[in-house]
């Protein structure tokens, strides 16, 4: 879906700015707050009451960061988080770690709906929504929420809360321009409240050139929000989101490539690289990432009695698309080794090589994934005075089809259909030829009970127990290399949690929490060539936290000690057959300290700073295989890959109601690219600048208007930002070397300017 600039301008005339006005107590949904300015720490830190570590970034802080950044980009100063993004548009890939956990070990939800990939738990920017529609983002760094609908969370949760419609009608428009020809047009309209029903509709279009290499990123979004208040605590909130993108993918670099060629080097060439037979082997025009998603979530709350309420949250997710590297794939009459396809209708490899046409016999082959994911969370809250009980049940039936069709390449070296809906190869029997063809169903359910006991006005005790049951049903439908096969596996475990909070006085608060979490193996274990992969045990963790908070009107301070003990930690390596597989690397202990401090200063200044120390220690040596021979890798006692030991962030802000400014920076210490700690990239400090003017307006036509400027990587630091592909060992042990880790390249200095207005 593409819009002309004229059409977007017309749409902008009818959109509006929504401000959330109500509260909700669902822990995995978050808390809706009233938008405002001049909060302590400029919106990076709010008073917290949970008996666990928790950080909340409000709309004020979100709006003062880069206008195009997505929800994850805007968490860069939060303690515990190390974030690496491929560009500043918010549309490309990212990676992060939190307390030593990878991003695919952290549960993430939008308005109570899980958005981690149901197969491998990856997170994608296309599911984060327009940042203009986000009210707040909350992070629980270690202990997952009891009602969190996740099967891939070893600990911790990130939640996005969408703004609710306002009771007043209005229009909000925003135009952003920036480096690398980036621009974004966003508009939202609020219908106002009629008989308890209020709505908003937003639309946006964004695109820009890649800052590294050839190609572009572009996306369109449409979002809808309806809130109905029936009175007496009975509410319903329907949120619909659609996203469609057609991006060129970014490449990643090894450390040696970065050192030799610099950050601008792109191994995806702008002119197609061909082999001696004239066939395309590498080209940026083949490195594509088309994707579309539709999500729907309905948050309902019913007041059954004065002390009894029922919350029902059904949701649905649909996704379709995929990505591929820069190489083409050969296909000829003898390519099928599985017996699944009859390729007699194709020429031989020799005939293709002799025909003088560079694009015959080679194809674009994207790794496509289609996902259908309905689910529902039901919670009963019962207030008994000194006790507040919650009983809940979550069910989800995720279905995922993963394919690799072969699509013809035109004379320019680009695929005839990037979505693979047409121009694909069929065999002599009319069957679509697939390099991969798998269908996975993952029914999951969780039941829990939790009691919050208010022992005294100062002491609160929380205890809960959940039981999770997950099935993986895999049907390999057969491909050019694999025969048809079915495999399945089940996982279940009891997961307890306890917490205690003590209010020492009006300002001081202590807490301790202990929780157990489970992460189900990725769906790839159903299809690994090594048949023992299916017996991989789920990853489990015990998460301990001991914390202190000091809160007063002009200052907040928090400190947390954490210890996370992992069993059956899962990483990807090679098995005894030389095939990649998820393997068990044993125990890993993550421990450390998190500090956060924010407050107001005289003359309209404010400050925020955070510090994180993380020790992620592997407790066992790891066994890999070299041509069937076991090789012991010295990983015991080593820091886990992509986990910095030290991070320090600081931001100073100013806001007098007429102008605002922010200046922040973050230091991240060195990180290792492999599990044996043989290769590392150095630490770096990156600074960012923001400024804005609250424009004087004629209130007969405008409610308010703001001009915003942001400069990311102010001093244009050249650095590698994080590990994209972790290797077990980059040095040689017993004749075995896993290869070179690949890294995300730190984004160059980027400038964005945004003009927004409320009508």
N, C-alpha and C positions, 0 to 999 in steps of 0.2 A: 504494500500500500504506500503510494507516494503522493505527496501534495505539492502543487505549485506554490510559489511564494504568494501569489495573489490570493489563492484559496485560503492559505494559512492566515493571511492578513484579514480576510473576511471572517474566518472562524474566530480570530482573536477579538473581534468586535463583540462577541457574545459570550465570552468566558468570564470566570470569576474566581476570587480568592476565598478559600475556605479556612475557617479557624475552628479548631476543636473546642467544644464547650462542655463536655460531660466526662464522667469518670467510669472506669470499669475495673473490676478487681481480679480479672483472670490473670494469673501470673505469667502465662506464656503469651498473652496478648499485650500486656503492658498497661500503662496508665495514660489516659488522654488528659492533657493539661491545657491551660489557657495560654495562648501565645503572648509573649511580652518581651521587654528589653531590660537591660541592666541587671540580670540575674548574677548571682555569685559565680565568678569564673567565666562570665560571658556565655553561659549555657553549656559548659563542658562538665559541670558537676552539679548535682542536685542532692538534697537530703535523701538518704536511703534508710529503709526500715527493715529490710530483709535480714534474716539470720544467716547471711552468706555474703560473699563479695558480689557487688553489683555496681555497674557504672551506667549512667544515662546521659546521652547527648541530646539536648533539646533543639527545637526548631530554630532558636536564635543562633546557636553555634552552627547548625547545618547551613543556614542561609548566608552566614559570613564566610564560608569556605567557597572554593571554586564552584561556580554555578553548574558546571557540567559533571562534576564528580558524582559517582554513585554512592550508595549507602555505605559500602565497605571503605571506599576512599576517605570518607568523612570520619572514620574512626581512628585515624593515624595517631592521635595523641592519647588514646585510651590506654591505661596501664594493662600490661599483659599481651598486647597485640603488636605483631610485627607484620606490616602490610606491604606487598609489592604489587604495583599495577603497571600494565603495559603502556598505557597512555592516560591523558587527563580528560578524555571525552566521556569516561564512564561506560563506554560501550564495549571495551575489549576485555581481555582476560586479567585475572588477578590471582594471587596466592597470599595466604597469611598463616601465621602460627599464633597460637594463644596458649600461654603457659607451657610451651613445648609441644602442644598438639597441633597437627596439621589441620588445614581448613576442612578437609574431608573427615575429620574426627569431631567437629563442632556442629551441633545442631543449629539450624537457622530457620526461622519462621517469619511469615508476614501475616499479621493479624490472626495469629494462631494456626496458620496453615504451613506445614513443612515444605521447604523448597529445595533441600538437598536432593541431588539425583537419587532416585530409588535404587539404582544399580551400584554406582561407585561412590555416592555421597558427595560428588563434586558440587561446587557452587558456581553459578553463572550470573553475569551482570544483567542479562535479559530478564531475570526474575525479580529484580530489586525495585522496579517501578521508577517513575519520575521522582527525583528528589524533592521537587517542589510540592509534592503531595505527601511528604513524610512529616509527621508531627514530632516523633522522637525515635531514637534507636537505643535499646537497652542491651547490656552485655552482662551475663552472669559468667564470670571467668572460669569457674571450676565446677560447681555443682549444677547439673541440669535441673530444669524445672520439673516438679513431680508430674505435672500434666503435659510435659513436652511430648509432642507426637513424633518421636525420632527413633529410628532403629540403628542409626549410624553415629550416635553421639557417645564418645568415650568420656565426655565431661564438658560442661559449658554450653552456653546457648546464646545466640544473638537474635534479637527480635526487633522487627520493624513495625511501627504503629502508624497507620494511615490517618491523616486528618479527617475529621468528620465535617459534614456540611454545616454551614451556618444557618441561623434562623432568618437572616436578612439576605435579600437578593444582592448580587454584586458581580463584578467582573474583575478578574486578575489576568494580566498579560505580562509576559517577560520575553525579552529578546536578548540573546547572548551571542557575542562574537569573540573569536580568540585566535591564538596562534594556529598555523597550519590550515588556514582557511576554514576553521571550525565555526559553525554557527548553529544556534538552536532557537526555535520559536516555540513558545509554550503559551497555552491559554486555558483558562478554567472558568466555568460559569456556575454560580450558585443560584438555584431556583428559589431559595427562601423556604420557609416552613408554611405548609398548608395542612391543617388538621393533623398535626403531629408528624407529617412526612416532609423531610428536607432532602435535597439531592445536590450533587455537583457532577459535572462532566468536564473532563480535560482531554486535550489533544496536544501532541507535540511532534515536531520533526527536527532531527539533528543529523548533521553530517560534517565530515572533515577529512582532510588528507592525513595519512599516516605520517608521524614525525620521523619514523625510520622506514626506509624502503618505499617501494611504489605501492599504490593502492589507496583505498579509502575505507572509512567506516561510516555507516548510515543506519538510522533506525527511525521508526514511527511508533508512537504509543497512543493508545486510547484507554482512558480509565473512567470508571463510573462508580459513584458512591451514593447509596440511599440509606438514610437513617430514619427509623420510625419509632416514635416514643408514644406508646399507648397509655402511659401514666402508671403510677403506683409501682415503678420499678420494672415494668415490662417493656423491653426494647428489642429492636431487630436492626441489624446493620449489614447491608449487602454491598460487597465490594467486587467489582469486575475489572480485570486488567488484560489488555491485549498488547503484545509487542511483536514487531517484525523487523528483522535486521538482515542486511546483506553486506557483510564485512569482508575485507581482505585480512587475513590472519597475520599477526606479528611473528617474526622468527625469534628464536632465542640463541644466545651465543655461549660457547665454551669460554673458559677463562683465557685460554691461549688465543682464541679468535679476538676477544676483546682487547687483549694486550697488544696483539700484532696489528690489528686493523682499526681499532677504535670503536666507539659506540655506534657510529653511523653505518657500520658494515651490516649488510643484509645478505645472508646466504640464499635468499630467494631472488634470483636475478631479474632485472627489468626486461631483458631479452631472453627468450627461451634458449636454454642450454640443450644441445643435442649430442647424441653419441655418434659413433662412427657410421652407424646405419641411418643417421638423419632423424632418429626418434627423439622426442622431447624427454629430457630427464629431470629438468628443474626449471620452474617458471613461477613468478609471483602470481600470475593469472590463474594458477591452479590452487593456490593456497587460500581457500575461501572458507567462510563460516556463516552460511545462511541459517537462520533459525527463526521460528515463530512460536509464541506461547500464548495460551489463554488460561487465566485462572479465575475462579469464582469462590468466594467464601462468604458464608452467612453467619454472623455472630448474633445469637438470640439469647435473651435472658428473660425468664419467667419467674415472677414472684408467686410462689405457691402458698405461702403463709408469711406472717410477720418475721419469722426466723428461718424460713426455708425458701431457697431459690434453686432453679434449674437452669443450667446453661447448655445449649445445644449448638454445636458449630459444625455443620456439614461443609465440605469443600470439594472442589474438583480442579484438577490440573491437566492440561493437554499441552504437549510439546512436540515439535517436529523440526528436524534439521540436523546439521552436523558439520564437521570440519575435516580437513585433509591437509597433508603437507604439500610441498611444491612439486612433487614428482608425479608423472603419469604411470599407468600400470599396463603391462603388456597382456594381451589375451589373444590366443590363436586356437587352432583346431585341437591341439594336444594339451591345452592348459588345465583341463579338468582331470585331477588325479583321484577324485573320490567316487567317480561313477555316477554322480548325481545328474550331470548334464551331458547331452549329446551335442558336441560343438563341431559336428561335421559340416555345418553350414558356414563355418569360418575358414579363412585361408590358413595355410601353415605359416610358421614364423619366417621361413625362407621366402615364401611368396610375398609376405608383407615387406620384408627387407628389400626385395628386388623391385617393388612397384614404383619406387621413386617418389612416393608421397610420405611426407614426414609424420603425418598424423594417423596413418592407417595402422591398425593393430595395437595402438596405445590409447588409453582411455583415462578419463577423469573418474576417480573412484572415491567418493566421500564416505566417511563412516557415519551413516545416518542413524538417528535414534528417534523413534516415536514412542511417546509415553502417554498412557491414560491412567489417571490416578484419582479415583474417588475415595473419600474418607469422611469420618465423622468423629467428633469428640463430644462426649456428654459428661457433664459434671453436676453433682448435687451438693449444694452447700447448706449446712445445717448449723445454725448458731444456737448454742446452749448456754450462753453467758460466759462461764469460765472456759468453755471448750468451743472451738469452731471446727466442725468436721467437714471433710470433703470426700466424696466417693465418686470415682470416675471410671469411664470406659472409653477407649479409643480403638477404632477399627479402620483399616485401610486395605484396599486391594489394588496394588500398583501392578500395571501390566506394561511391559516394555519390549518393543521389537527393535532389534539392532541389525542393520543390513549394510551391504556395500555393493550397490549396483554399478555397472560399468556404463558410463555415459560418453558418447562420441565427442571428439574435440574438433573444433572448426579450424579453418586455415590460419586464423590468428593465434592458435594455440590455446584457446579458452574453451571451456565446456559449452555445449549447445544448450544445456539446461542445468543450472547450478542446483536446482531443487530435485533433480533426478525423477521428475514426473513424466518425462518423455525422453526420446532419443537414447534409450538404454538398450543394451544388447540382450537379445533373447537367443535361446538355443534352437536346435532343429525341431524341437517339439513345442516351441512357443513359450517356454519357461524363462522368466527373467533370471539372468545369470547373476549370481551373488558371490562376492569374495568372503562374505560373512552373512549368516542368516539365522538369527537366534530370537527366540521369544521366551521371556522370563515373566512369571507371575509371582508376586511377593505379597501374599496375604499376611497382615500383621495385626496383632491386637495386644492391648495393654489394659489391665485393670488395676486400680489403686485405691487405697484409703489413706487419709492423712488427718491427723489431729493437731490443731494448734491450741495449746493449753496455756491460758494466762494464769500462771500460778499466783502471782501477786501483781500489783501495778508495775513493778520493775522487772519481773522475771517472766519470760515466755519460753515455753518448751514446745518443739515441733517434732513429731514422729510420724513416719509413714512407711508403707510397704507397697510395692507394686510387683506385678507379675507380668512378664512380657513373653509372648509366643510369636515366633516368626517362621514362615516357611519360604523356601526358595524352590520354585518349580521351573526347571530349565528344559526347553525343547530346542535342541539344535536341529533346524529344518534341513540342514545340509547345504554345503557350499562347494566351490571348486576344489577345496582341499579337505573338507570334512564330510563324513557320512552322517546321516540322520541318527540322532541319539537323544534319549531323555534321561535326565538326572534330577534328583531332588534331595533336599536336606531340610531338617527342622532344627530350630534353636529355641530354648526357653530358659528363663532364669528368674529367681526372685531378686528384687533390687530394693534394699532398705535405705532409708535416709533418716537422719536425726539432726536437729539443730537446737541451739539454745542462745537466747539473747538476754543480756542484763543491762538495764538502764541505770548506770551509776548515779547520774544526776541529770540535770536539765540538758547538759551539753555532751556528756560522755556516754558511750555505748560500747559494750563488748559483745562478741558473738563467736560461736564455734559451730561448724557444721561437718557432718560426715555423710557421704553418699556413695552408693555403688552404681556404676553405669556399665552398659554393655553395648558393644558395637558388632553387628552381625557382619561376617565376611562379605566382600563384594560379590556381585553375581557372577564375576568371571571365574570363580572357583568351580562353577557348574560346567564350564567349557574348557578348562585348562587341559592340555594334552596329558599332563601328569594326573592320573586318576585319583591319586591320594589327596589332591588339593581340596576335594570336596569334603574331606574330613577335617579341614582346618578349623580349629576351635575359635569361638568368638572372642574378640578382644574385650577384656574387662578391666575396670579400674576402681580403686578406692580413693576417694577425694576427701582430703582433710583441709579445713580452713580455720584459722584463728585470727580474729580481726578486732580492730578498734576504730571507732569513729568519734570525731569531735566536731560538733556542729553548733554554730551560732549564726545570727542573722548576716554577719559580714564576713564569715570565714567558715570553710569546711576542710577537714583533714581526715584522711583514712589511711590505715595501714593493715596489711594482710600478710600472714605467713601461710604458705600452702605446701602441701605434700600430696602428690598423686602417684599411686603405685599401680603400674600397668602389668597385666599378665597377658601372655599370648599377643604381644604387639605385632601388628601386621605390616609388612613392607613388600614391595615387588622386587623379585630377583629372578635368577635362572635356576631351574630344577636340573635333575640329573640327565635329562634329555636335551638340555640346552634351550628349552622353551621358557618364556617368561611366565611366572606364576606368583601368586601371593603366597608368602611363606611366613612362618612363625619365627620371630627373632627373640622370643622369650620375654624376660622382664625388663622394664624400663622404669626408672624412678625420676619423676619431675618434682623439683622442690624449689622454693624461692621466696621472694619478698616483693610486694607491690605497695607503692606509696602514691597518694594523690593529694594535692593541696591546692585550694583555690580561695579567692577572696576579693573583696573590694578595697581599693586604695583611694586616697583623697583625689579630688579634682577629676572625678569620673573615670579613673583608671581601674582596671581589674587584672587579675593574674590567675594562671592555672599552670600547674606543673605535675608531672608524674614520673616515677622511676620504677623499673622492673629489673629484678635479678632472677634469672632462671638457670637452674642446673638440670639438664635432661640427660641423665646417666644411663647408658646401656649396661645391664648387669651380666649379660652372657656373651660369649663369643658366638659368632654366627657361622653356619656351615653353608657354603655354596658348592656348586658342582662344575667341574671343568672336564668336558667330554666323558661324563659319567663318573669321574673321580672326585671324591669329597675333598674340599679344601676348607680348612678352618681359618676364618678371618678374625683378626684381633680387634674385636669391637667392644669387649668388656671394659668398662671404665671410661669409654669415649662419650663425648657429647653427641647427642642426636643431631642429625643433619638439619640445616635450615633453622636452627634455634640459637639466637644471639643470647649470650650470657647477660649483657647489660643493655638497657635502653633508658634514655633520659629525654623527656619532652618538656617543653616550656612554651607558654604563650602569654604575651602581655597585650592587653586590650584597652581601648578607650572608646567611650560612647557618651556623648552629652545630649543626645536627642536631636542634634543637628548633623553631626559628623560621627563616624566611627572609624577605628583603625585596629588592626591586629598584626602582630609580628610574632611568629613562632618558629621553632626549630626542633629537630629531633636527632639525637645521636643514637646510632645502632652499632653495636660492636661486631666483630668479625663473625662470620658464620661458615660452617663446614658444608661442603657439597656432597660428601660421602660419609658412610657410617664408620669407616676406619679412620676418619679425620686426617686423611692424607692430602686433601686439598681444601683451601679456604679462600674466601674473598675478604678483603679488609673492611674494617668499620668505616662509617661515613656519618657526616652531619649535614643535614639538608634544612634550609631555611625557607619559609613561606611568608608572604606579605598579603594583607588584605586591607581595603579601605572603602568607605562608602559615604554618600551624602544623602540625607533624608531631604528630598527636594521640596521647596515651598510650592504649594499647588493651590489652584482655585477650587475650593471645596464644593462649588456648585457642580463640578464635573468630576473631580478626583477625590477619593478618600485619602490617599497618600501615594507617594512615588519615591523610589530609591534608585540611585545609580551606584553600582558596585564594581570594584576593580580587585582582581586577584593575580598575584604573581607566584607561581609555584617553582620551587628550586631557584630561588632568587639569585644566587651566585653561580648558577649553571654548573653545579657539581657533576663530574663525570664518574660514574660508579656502576657496579653491578648491584642489583637491588635485592635479589632473593633467588633461591634455588627453584628452578622449574622442574627439572628431572633429577631426582636423587639417585646416586649410584651407591652400591654397597662398598666398592673399593675402586679408587682411581690409580692406586699403585698395584704392582703385581705380587700376588701371593700364590705359591705353588703352581706357577704357570698360568694363573687365572687373573684377569683384569676385567672389571665390569665396564670400563669406559670412562669417558669424560662427562661430568655433570654439566647440565645446561642451565643457564641463568637468565632471569629477566633483566633487561637492561634498564637502568635508572633513567627516568624521563628527563629530557632537556628542560631548560627554563621555558615556562609556558605562561602566557598572559591571556586573561579573559576579562571582558567587560560586559556587564549586564545592566539593562535598564528595565525596571519593573514598575507596575502601577496597579492600584486598586481603584475601580470605578464604582 
